[in-house]
C-alpha cells in the first residue's frame, strides 16, 4: 500500500481506489491506512466525498533514520552507506 502511494505522488489516491487496486476490502484498507497515518507515514485530505491519501516521505525518512541512528553498536561507519542512501541528494 505504501509503495503504491509513493508511485502516485504527489497527487495521492482515494482510499477506495487503493482498496480496489490491492484487492482488499475497504474497511480493512481504512484500518491499515489509519495505522500508517498514526505512524506519520501517510497524510490524508478530504476532497468532496473521498479521502485522498498521500505517502509522507518526510515521515518515512525520519522513521528510517530513527531506526538506524544507533545501529551497529556504535560503529557508525558500518551504517554510513545506508545513511548516505537515505540522505536527500538535492
N, C-alpha and C positions, 0 to 999 in steps of 0.2 A: 504494500500500500504506500509506504513512504517513497519507495523508488518510483512508483507511478506518479506520485505528486511532484517529485523532483523533475521528472520528464515534462510535466505540464506547467512548470514555472515560466513566467510569473503570473499567468492567468489563473491557475488553480483549477479545481474540478468540483462539481457538485457532489454531495455525498451519495446521492442515488446513482450517479454515473460511475463513481468509484466502485460501488457495490456491484453494478452490472458488469463492469469490465473484469472484476475479480471473481465474479460468480459467488458472491457472499450475500446472505440475507441482509436487508437494510438495517434491521435492528442490531444485528451482530456488528455490522460495519460502524454504526453510530457509537457503539460501546468502544470499539477499538480506536476510533477517531478521538473520542473523549479522553481515553488514556494517553494518547500521543499529545493531545492538546495540554493536558495537565502536566505532562513531562516537558513541555516547552518545545516540542518538535514539529507541531503544526499550528497554524493560525486559522481562524475561521471568520467569515464575514457573511452576514445575511444579505442576500440580493433577492428582493421580492419574496417568493415562496421558497427559494433554495438557500442552502447554506453552502458557501464556496470554501473549500479547504485548500490551503497552500502549505508547502513544506517550509518550515522555519530553518533555513540553512545556518543562520547565526546561532540558533539554539543547538543545532547538531554539532557545530564547531565547539561551542562551549562545553557540551556534554562530553565530546570525544577528548578534548584537552584535559578535562577534569579526570577522566578515566585513565589517561596515560601520564598525568603530571608526575606522579611518584613511581612510575614503573621501573622495573629492573633494579629494585632495591637500591636506588640512589645512583646507579650508573647511567647518568643521563646520555652518554654517548651511544648507548645501546638503543635508545628510543629516538635519537636525533633524526634518522631517516623518516620515521613515522610523523614526527612533529613537523618536519620540513614539508611533508606531503599535505598536512592539514593547514599550513600557513598560507594565506592568500598570496598569490603572486602579483596581484595588481592593486 
